[in-house]
């Protein structure tokens, strides 16, 4: 979601992105362990002393990140909980940027968060509805700590509505997962990543009971890695930028970590 890669890293990523997916592989369900973090968004626990912060040190100015092709202006006004879902709506403001929302467990520019860290062997899982509305949507579920430690459980761009992007920025690897039936505008989907010292494996499914492994990076995060979680809706300011002023909507039903 944030870090720009070197030419060497891009070359490695280009190699790894053609690795075949692991669909159909037989593995234990990673969502069967002990739940150590569980957010079902019955209310909006955002702010100092609460579960989530709403700013991020991954952003150059905590609420804005123009150098990384984002129109984002983070605000709690863009977020509300309704029917057990966190709904984030990005809207264009008078300055030409877009008011939008982010939640993070830590590294939050003193905006809150319970400081929960994911670690190797954890499985982080989100149940989310992919955006509807304008072009330019760039949602993600990822990790960050101390200027790095980024693992992207997923990124999605509205110009490629059937594709999820899975990226390890710690030990570079990437895969573009395409599924026209499961991944599309307005689709509900479970997406998760099982973190490991030497290997991370990404999963997708329509429920927690039918999660399928679709990519393993064989690079992992290393032994001393830990990071905070981030879920957000960014708005692209590059060639993918919105067409006009129509709002963009993104919803999250739950975020869980199994250990």
LINZIDA-V16848 format. One record per helix or strand. SS is the DSSP state (H for helix, E for strand). FROM is the first residue (numbers start at 1). TO is the last residue. If there is no record, write none. Layout:
SS/FROM/TO + SS/FROM/TO
This chain:
H/7/16 + H/30/32 + E/35/39 + E/46/46 + E/52/53 + H/66/68 + E/70/70 + E/72/74 + H/76/78 + E/79/82 + E/85/92 + E/98/100 + E/102/104 + E/113/113 + E/118/119 + E/123/133 + E/137/145 + E/148/148 + E/151/155 + H/158/160 + E/163/168 + E/173/178 + E/188/194 + E/201/205 + H/208/210 + E/212/216 + E/226/236 + E/248/258
